[in-house]
Amino acid sequence: MTENTPNPNAYYEQLNPLRKTVDSLRENAMSHSDLADNIYQVRQCLFLVALNLQEAREILPDPDPAAELNTEQDDWEEYDEAIQQIERRLTICHELAQNEHPDEYRYSESPGEKFESALSVIRELRDLLPGVDTNSPLEIDLNTKDATYAHVEGRGQGDGRWLEYQLQRAFRRWGYTADTRQTAFSLEVDVVACRTEKQHDPSDWLVAQCKDWTNDTITPGTIYRLCTVAFACRAMPVLCHTTELTTRAEQLARHLEVRVLELEDLARGDLPAPKTTTPSSDLYEYSAEWTARKSRGTLPVMFATEPGKRFSYVPGFEPVGNGCEYKPVDDDLDDDTHPAAGH
C-alpha cells in the first residue's frame, strides 16, 4: 500500500454496519409481502448489493485488530430510511476508494468498482421499494473508470498524447504498424495504422482520431472531419474517445461505418467492427431490420450508375450485405484500381 491509500479501518467503520443493514433489509424482504409484484426484483437487487460488498471485503486488506470499529447496523423503520442509510455509507466508501492510488488495484478488481456497482443497484431499488423517493438526495459521481487514469501524464482537453499512445499500442497488438501525430494534406491525424499482413479488406488501413475529453461532447463536425481525412487517405475511420457523442454524431458514425472505441475496447483481442444498428425499444416486433447501410441512402442518381461510384473508403472494394463487410471489386467498372482488387 502507498502513502496515498486510506487506512483500511476507515472502510470498515462504514462497511461493517453497512453490510448488517443490507442483511436486515434482505431479511425483511424475504418475510414481508408488501412489495407486491416487485418482490423478486427487490430480492435480486439486494442480493447483488450484498455480493458487491462481500467482494469488496475480500479485496480490502484486513483492519487493524486493535481498532474498535463500529459493528452495529443502522436503525431503520421505513424503507426510505434504510435506503438513505445504505446510500450514505456506500457514498463514503466510494469516496475513500476514489482517493486510492490508481495503481493499487486493477479496475475490475478494485473496491471502488464494487461500491460503484452497489450504488447503481441502490438507485434501481429506489424505483422498486414502496414509499422511497426515486431521486437520491446525494450527489454521487460514478465515473471511476476515467479516474483510474486521471493521474497519468498527457491527458485532458488539448493534450491527447496518452490516449493516442494507448490506441497505437492496441493497433500494434492487433497486427498493425501504427504511428501517431501524422499529417495528411496539412491536416493532423492522431494515429495512422497499416495491417502488417494484409487481409484484402478496407480495414487493412486505418485513420484514427482521439478525443480524451471530460466535459465536451463529440459533435457531427468531428465525425465529418475524421471521415473526410479517411476518404482522402483511402482508409477506414476510427474514433477513440473518453466522452459522449451527440445523438446525431452517433448516427453519423453508424452510417459512415466509423469504428467508435472507448477505453475498454482497447483491451479487446482484435479490432472491433463498426456498429451498424441499435437495439430496438419494441418487444416482439418483427419489423424490417434497418441497418446503417439501408438508412444512410445512396449517391445521387446521376452518379450512381457511373463506373467507380460506390460508397467505399478504399477504391477497389465495394460493400456487400447490410452489415459492415466489403469485397474486392472483380470487374473492370473501376478506373481506380487497388492492389487488393481481384483477390
Residue pairs with C-beta under 8 A, 6 or more apart in sequence:
1 61
1 104
2 101
2 103
2 104
4 99
4 100
4 101
5 100
5 101
5 104
6 96
6 99
6 100
7 64
8 60
8 61
8 62
8 63
8 64
9 63
9 64
9 67
9 69
10 96
11 60
11 63
11 93
11 96
11 111
12 60
12 63
12 67
12 69
13 69
13 70
14 89
14 90
14 92
14 93
14 96
15 53
15 56
15 57
15 60
15 89
15 93
16 69
16 70
16 71
17 70
17 71
17 72
17 73
17 74
17 89
18 53
18 86
18 89
18 90
18 93
19 50
19 53
19 54
19 57
20 71
20 72
20 73
21 73
21 74
21 76
21 82
21 85
21 86
21 89
22 46
22 49
22 50
22 53
22 86
23 50
23 73
24 73
24 76
24 82
25 46
25 76
25 79
25 82
25 86
26 43
26 46
26 47
26 50
29 35
29 39
29 42
29 43
29 46
30 43
33 39
34 130
35 42
35 128
35 129
35 130
38 128
38 129
41 128
42 125
42 128
42 129
45 121
45 122
45 124
45 125
45 128
46 125
48 117
48 118
48 121
49 86
49 118
49 121
49 122
49 125
52 114
52 115
52 117
52 118
52 121
53 114
53 118
55 114
56 93
56 111
56 114
56 115
56 118
59 105
59 109
59 110
59 111
59 114
60 111
63 69
74 82
74 85
74 89
76 82
76 85
78 131
79 129
79 130
79 131
79 132
80 129
80 131
80 132
80 133
83 122
83 125
83 126
83 129
83 132
84 137
86 122
87 119
87 122
87 136
87 138
87 140
88 138
90 115
90 118
90 119
90 122
91 119
91 138
91 140
93 111
93 115
94 112
94 115
94 116
94 119
94 140
94 142
94 144
97 110
97 111
97 112
97 115
97 144
98 112
98 144
98 147
100 110
100 111
100 112
101 151
102 147
102 148
102 149
102 150
102 151
104 110
105 111
105 112
107 113
107 144
107 145
107 148
110 144
110 148
112 144
112 147
113 144
116 142
116 144
119 140
119 142
120 142
123 136
125 132
126 132
126 133
126 134
126 135
126 136
127 134
145 263
145 264
146 214
146 242
146 263
149 155
149 162
149 263
152 162
153 161
153 162
154 160
154 161
154 162
154 165
155 162
155 163
155 212
156 212
156 214
157 212
157 213
157 214
157 215
157 216
159 212
160 190
160 210
160 211
160 212
161 180
162 212
163 210
163 211
163 212
163 240
163 242
164 180
164 181
164 190
164 191
164 210
165 180
166 240
166 263
166 266
167 178
167 190
167 191
167 208
167 210
167 238
167 240
167 261
167 266
168 178
168 179
168 180
168 191
168 193
169 266
170 266
170 267
170 268
171 178
171 191
171 193
171 206
171 208
171 271
172 178
174 270
174 271
175 195
175 196
175 197
176 193
176 194
176 195
176 196
176 206
177 193
177 194
177 195
177 196
178 191
178 192
178 193
178 194
179 191
179 192
179 193
180 190
180 191
181 188
181 189
181 190
182 188
182 189
182 191
182 192
183 189
184 192
184 207
184 229
184 232
184 233
185 232
187 225
187 229
189 207
189 208
189 209
189 229
189 233
190 208
190 209
190 210
191 206
191 207
191 208
191 210
191 238
191 240
192 206
192 207
192 208
192 233
192 235
193 205
193 206
193 208
194 204
194 205
194 206
195 203
195 204
195 205
198 204
198 340
200 328
200 340
200 343
201 317
201 326
201 340
202 235
202 236
202 312
202 313
202 314
202 317
202 326
203 236
203 271
204 314
204 340
205 233
205 234
205 235
205 236
205 314
206 235
206 236
206 237
206 238
206 259
206 271
207 226
207 229
207 230
207 233
207 235
207 236
207 237
207 238
208 237
208 238
208 239
208 240
209 222
209 225
209 226
209 229
209 237
209 238
209 239
209 240
210 240
210 241
211 218
211 222
211 239
211 240
211 241
211 242
211 243
212 241
212 242
213 241
213 242
213 243
214 242
214 243
215 243
216 243
217 243
217 244
217 245
217 246
217 249
218 239
218 241
218 243
218 244
218 245
218 246
218 249
219 246
219 248
219 249
220 246
220 248
220 249
220 252
222 239
222 249
223 239
223 249
223 252
223 253
223 256
223 258
224 252
226 237
226 239
226 258
227 237
227 256
227 258
229 237
230 236
230 237
230 313
231 313
234 313
234 314
234 315
235 313
235 314
236 257
236 259
236 313
236 314
237 256
237 257
237 258
237 259
237 313
238 258
238 259
238 261
239 253
239 258
239 259
239 260
239 261
240 261
240 262
240 265
240 266
241 260
241 261
241 262
242 262
242 263
245 253
245 260
250 260
252 258
253 260
253 274
253 275
254 274
254 275
254 276
254 277
254 278
254 292
255 292
255 295
255 296
256 296
257 274
257 276
257 292
257 313
257 324
258 274
259 271
259 272
259 273
259 274
260 274
260 275
261 272
265 272
273 323
273 324
274 292
274 324
276 291
276 292
276 293
276 322
276 323
276 324
277 289
277 290
277 291
277 292
289 322
291 322
291 323
293 319
293 322
293 323
294 322
296 311
298 304
298 311
299 309
299 310
299 311
303 309
307 333
307 334
307 335
308 315
308 333
308 334
308 335
308 336
310 318
310 319
311 319
312 318
312 319
312 326
314 326
314 338
314 340
315 334
315 336
315 337
315 338
316 328
316 329
316 334
316 336
316 337
316 338
316 339
316 340
316 341
317 326
317 327
317 328
317 329
317 338
317 340
317 341
318 326
318 327
318 329
319 325
319 326
320 326
320 327
328 338
328 340
328 341
328 342
328 343
329 338
329 341
330 341
330 342
334 341
